[in-house]
């Protein structure tokens, strides 16, 4: 039987978080605007996610690293889309 390590469990949660972040991306692409949220926490957690991409390898935690890359990428995609839709919306005067 395979022993589940703390790294594996953390990687599982990080990877699950990355998959759930796809829901935010999908919603933003559907709505084409952000409403009712502050972008600041997303920016903070995205920075934390990219920090983890640096930090986990130093701990030799490769499952956490893989999941952390997913979280950082998904949050970065969301921020890029939020900026895109914000600029697009304000450039056409709506």
C-alpha positions, 0 to 999 in steps of 0.5 A, spaced: 500 500 500 502 506 498 503 511 503 500 518 502 505 523 504 503 531 506 506 533 500 501 528 496 495 531 500 497 538 499 498 537 492 492 534 491 488 540 495 492 545 490 491 541 484 483 541 486 484 548 487 486 549 480 481 545 477 476 549 482 479 556 479 477 554 472 469 555 475 472 563 476 475 563 469 469 560 466 464 565 469 468 571 467 468 569 460 461 568 460 459 575 464 465 578 460 466 583 466 467 583 474 462 585 479 461 585 486 469 582 488 475 586 489 481 584 485 486 585 490 485 578 494 486 575 487 492 578 486 495 577 493 493 569 492 496 569 485 503 572 488 503 567 493 501 561 488 508 564 484 512 564 490 510 557 492 512 555 485 519 557 487 518 555 494 516 548 494 522 545 490 526 547 495 523 543 500 523 537 495 515 537 495 514 536 487 506 534 488 505 541 491 509 544 486 505 541 481 498 543 484 501 550 486 503 551 478 496 550 477 493 555 482 498 560 480 496 559 472 489 559 473 489 565 478 494 569 472 489 567 467 483 570 471 487 576 472 489 577 465 482 576 463 479 581 468 484 586 465 482 585 458 474 585 459 475 591 464 479 595 458 475 593 453 469 595 456 472 602 458 475 603 451 468 602 448 464 607 453 459 602 456 
